[in-house]
Amino acid sequence: MQPRTFRIILRGRLSERFASAFDGMRLEPGPGDSVLVGSLDQAQLHSILERVSDFGLELLRVEELSE
């Protein structure tokens, strides 16, 4: 399956320590939230979402971006 670009929105601001745990994702700070953007295949997406859960971060939304 081809990688697709996703935007993952998390409540709160991620520190650089947390951002480095999401290797391959670009961190874009939003107003009170953090946004991770990157190209992922399905297995990588599930891995990122597991990490979000493991760190106890609040997932607000996952969006697939149009190419």
C-alpha positions in Angstrom: 0.0 0.0 0.0 1.3 3.4 -1.0 2.1 5.9 1.8 -0.4 8.8 2.2 0.0 12.1 3.9 -1.7 12.5 7.3 -2.3 15.3 9.7 -2.6 14.1 13.3 -3.9 16.7 15.8 -3.2 16.4 19.5 -4.4 18.5 22.4 -1.7 20.6 24.0 1.8 21.6 23.1 4.4 18.8 22.5 7.9 19.4 23.8 10.9 18.6 21.6 11.3 15.5 23.6 7.9 14.2 22.5 8.3 15.5 19.0 11.5 13.4 18.5 9.5 10.3 19.4 7.5 10.7 16.2 10.4 10.2 13.8 9.6 11.2 10.3 6.7 13.4 11.3 6.9 17.2 11.1 5.6 19.1 14.2 3.5 22.1 13.5 2.4 24.0 16.6 -1.2 25.1 16.5 -3.2 27.4 18.8 -3.1 25.3 22.0 -2.7 22.1 20.0 0.1 20.2 18.2 -0.1 18.9 14.7 2.0 16.1 13.3 2.2 15.9 9.5 3.9 13.2 7.5 3.7 10.5 4.8 2.8 7.1 6.3 1.6 3.7 5.2 -1.1 2.0 7.2 1.3 0.1 9.5 3.3 3.3 10.3 0.0 5.2 11.0 -1.0 2.5 13.5 2.4 2.7 15.1 2.2 6.5 15.5 -1.3 6.2 17.0 -0.1 3.6 19.5 2.7 5.9 20.5 0.2 8.7 21.1 -1.8 6.4 23.3 1.4 5.1 25.1 2.4 8.7 26.0 -1.1 9.4 27.3 -1.6 12.2 24.7 -5.1 13.2 23.7 -5.9 12.5 20.1 -8.2 15.1 18.6 -8.3 14.2 15.0 -6.6 12.3 12.1 -7.0 13.7 8.6 -5.8 12.3 5.3 -4.5 15.2 3.2 -5.3 15.4 -0.5 -2.3 15.1 -2.8 
